[in-house]
Amino acid sequence: MGRSTGLAGPAGAAADTDPVDAVIGRVRHTLEEVFAAVAETGADTGALLAEATGAGREPVAADLTGLRPGLRARLAAHPLVSGVGFVAAPGLLTDAPGWLEWWQRGPDGAVRPLLLDLDPEHSAYSDYTHWDWYTLPRETGRRAVAGPYVDYLCSDEYSLTLSAPVALGGRFVGVAAADVYLRHFEAAVLPVLQRLPAPARLVNARGRVAASTDPAHLAGSLTKGPDFAAVLAGPPAEHRAAGLRLLPCGGTPLVLVTADD
């Protein structure tokens, strides 16, 4: 597309950086670029909803069309992002049972809206409220990384979805989110994971593996054992459990898991 992909990681990183620090730094750099788009979307959504309620009425789907210029701009500005938008909590809008104001980049590079049937009375109804990218922010009030999973709603690609809760007057009203193709995320982080002296993996709060050099824990598999959500919720410090070394990745919702030395 004639521009940097944004996959190389922090510029000027020293070749002799500690391998663990290099992994954490690369993960943070890669994910924070995407979370920046999520945060911008959440802020825009909150402002639009506040404007509607400030006018003495309940929000409607048309209010969310104001997000579209920003969503298209984010897809242009953040090469890692394949799709971005706001997903409304059921009941938020008075004229629709559910809503995704979601725009994505197609294989041809064209940016277009995602159109889904969100009427629970229809057989083709797409219920998004059970997906991790929706439930984790709703339940924890924090940012989340969901997947990898095959994204049947948007692209049929193996993907990660990064999301954050959106609140209005202290009430959860939905999530701002962005998709990243797993192949792009792996291209960014596997080179530094491979520098570690032992097999390692990156897992989310539910133990789902996002990238791995460990043949016993492939990307997409579910890791059982330690409470990764508790590791992420606690202080940003190293943990040890069941012969494993667990390191939160610099404030992002992923944990680096390696064998305990």
Disulfide bonds with the S-S distance in Angstrom:
none
